[in-house]
């Protein structure tokens, strides 16, 4: 499975409503819009776009969805605390060669990437890490791509100026 692991975009600090209600900042929204422009040009074949039920993850999914021409879907298993077993349950719904994007939170995402690949990756807001998963039962896989949000935003911003 090609698992696109995404950390939500830049979010505001917790306020009324607590952590679950945190929204993306204006800067976070703008970066994601530029990222979406670059990602759409890349024509990445994402079949499913699943996001944590938290507001900032939903907003991230809504902004990225046009790049993949698929509808974002809330996924309770992607809430904070997601585990390899949760990802295995999600993966069980798709074929072995599916391209599935999941949007979640730190520190869970960094921990999951490390379990699959043994790599320590700095999981910044808006990053997209492609992990080709070979096994969920004895977590095994490799990183086949990392899309840094600022790089994508620069590419997407330049494309939008043409």
KACORCOR-V776635 format. One record per helix or strand of 3 or more residues. SS is the DSSP state (~ for helix, > for strand). FROM is the first residue (numbers start at 1). LEN is the number of residues. If there is no record, write none. Layout:
ss = [SS & SS]
from = [FROM & FROM]
len = [LEN & LEN]
This chain:
ss = [> & ~ & ~ & > & ~ & > & ~ & ~ & > & ~ & > & > & ~]
from = [2 & 19 & 26 & 48 & 55 & 72 & 76 & 84 & 99 & 108 & 128 & 140 & 149]
len = [6 & 3 & 17 & 4 & 14 & 3 & 3 & 8 & 6 & 10 & 8 & 8 & 13]
